[in-house]
């Protein structure tokens, strides 16, 4: 797979999951603008599960899959920043970006490890 395609695919995947969350999420009482994936545990879990599965599929597909998984995670992070700025970043936007990067990047790496182990040993 082309890394540019993986970058675009990661951005599109983030955008699709985030769009669903904006549509169906019920905001907590103290948080304005419900649906942002970091506002609720359910949203964070949905995004984490999505990128663990992506990492496992891409990482398990072949030996150089890790580079494509990194490209997909990078695309998702860029999309996350764009969506955050489009909804209004608020006062703690650097912290939101940092947590989003750790969540998306971390679970993608975990998914790649799962996929690689499955490919090598199963």
Secondary structure as a PSIPRED ss2 file (coil, helix, strand):
# PSIPRED VFORMAT (PSIPRED V4.0)

   1 X C   1.000  0.000  0.000
   2 X C   1.000  0.000  0.000
   3 X H   0.000  1.000  0.000
   4 X H   0.000  1.000  0.000
   5 X H   0.000  1.000  0.000
   6 X H   0.000  1.000  0.000
   7 X H   0.000  1.000  0.000
   8 X H   0.000  1.000  0.000
   9 X H   0.000  1.000  0.000
  10 X H   0.000  1.000  0.000
  11 X H   0.000  1.000  0.000
  12 X H   0.000  1.000  0.000
  13 X H   0.000  1.000  0.000
  14 X H   0.000  1.000  0.000
  15 X H   0.000  1.000  0.000
  16 X H   0.000  1.000  0.000
  17 X H   0.000  1.000  0.000
  18 X H   0.000  1.000  0.000
  19 X H   0.000  1.000  0.000
  20 X H   0.000  1.000  0.000
  21 X H   0.000  1.000  0.000
  22 X H   0.000  1.000  0.000
  23 X H   0.000  1.000  0.000
  24 X H   0.000  1.000  0.000
  25 X C   1.000  0.000  0.000
  26 X C   1.000  0.000  0.000
  27 X C   1.000  0.000  0.000
  28 X C   1.000  0.000  0.000
  29 X C   1.000  0.000  0.000
  30 X C   1.000  0.000  0.000
  31 X C   1.000  0.000  0.000
  32 X C   1.000  0.000  0.000
  33 X C   1.000  0.000  0.000
  34 X C   1.000  0.000  0.000
  35 X C   1.000  0.000  0.000
  36 X C   1.000  0.000  0.000
  37 X C   1.000  0.000  0.000
  38 X C   1.000  0.000  0.000
  39 X C   1.000  0.000  0.000
  40 X C   1.000  0.000  0.000
  41 X H   0.000  1.000  0.000
  42 X H   0.000  1.000  0.000
  43 X H   0.000  1.000  0.000
  44 X H   0.000  1.000  0.000
  45 X H   0.000  1.000  0.000
  46 X H   0.000  1.000  0.000
  47 X H   0.000  1.000  0.000
  48 X H   0.000  1.000  0.000
  49 X H   0.000  1.000  0.000
  50 X H   0.000  1.000  0.000
  51 X H   0.000  1.000  0.000
  52 X H   0.000  1.000  0.000
  53 X H   0.000  1.000  0.000
  54 X H   0.000  1.000  0.000
  55 X H   0.000  1.000  0.000
  56 X H   0.000  1.000  0.000
  57 X H   0.000  1.000  0.000
  58 X H   0.000  1.000  0.000
  59 X H   0.000  1.000  0.000
  60 X H   0.000  1.000  0.000
  61 X H   0.000  1.000  0.000
  62 X C   1.000  0.000  0.000
  63 X C   1.000  0.000  0.000
  64 X C   1.000  0.000  0.000
  65 X H   0.000  1.000  0.000
  66 X H   0.000  1.000  0.000
  67 X H   0.000  1.000  0.000
  68 X H   0.000  1.000  0.000
  69 X H   0.000  1.000  0.000
  70 X H   0.000  1.000  0.000
  71 X H   0.000  1.000  0.000
  72 X H   0.000  1.000  0.000
  73 X H   0.000  1.000  0.000
  74 X H   0.000  1.000  0.000
  75 X H   0.000  1.000  0.000
  76 X H   0.000  1.000  0.000
  77 X H   0.000  1.000  0.000
  78 X H   0.000  1.000  0.000
  79 X H   0.000  1.000  0.000
  80 X H   0.000  1.000  0.000
  81 X H   0.000  1.000  0.000
  82 X H   0.000  1.000  0.000
  83 X H   0.000  1.000  0.000
  84 X H   0.000  1.000  0.000
  85 X H   0.000  1.000  0.000
  86 X H   0.000  1.000  0.000
  87 X H   0.000  1.000  0.000
  88 X C   1.000  0.000  0.000
  89 X C   1.000  0.000  0.000
  90 X C   1.000  0.000  0.000
  91 X C   1.000  0.000  0.000
  92 X C   1.000  0.000  0.000
  93 X H   0.000  1.000  0.000
  94 X H   0.000  1.000  0.000
  95 X H   0.000  1.000  0.000
  96 X H   0.000  1.000  0.000
  97 X H   0.000  1.000  0.000
  98 X H   0.000  1.000  0.000
  99 X H   0.000  1.000  0.000
 100 X H   0.000  1.000  0.000
 101 X H   0.000  1.000  0.000
 102 X H   0.000  1.000  0.000
 103 X H   0.000  1.000  0.000
 104 X H   0.000  1.000  0.000
 105 X H   0.000  1.000  0.000
 106 X H   0.000  1.000  0.000
 107 X H   0.000  1.000  0.000
 108 X H   0.000  1.000  0.000
 109 X H   0.000  1.000  0.000
 110 X H   0.000  1.000  0.000
 111 X H   0.000  1.000  0.000
 112 X H   0.000  1.000  0.000
 113 X H   0.000  1.000  0.000
 114 X H   0.000  1.000  0.000
 115 X H   0.000  1.000  0.000
 116 X H   0.000  1.000  0.000
 117 X H   0.000  1.000  0.000
 118 X H   0.000  1.000  0.000
 119 X H   0.000  1.000  0.000
 120 X H   0.000  1.000  0.000
 121 X H   0.000  1.000  0.000
 122 X C   1.000  0.000  0.000
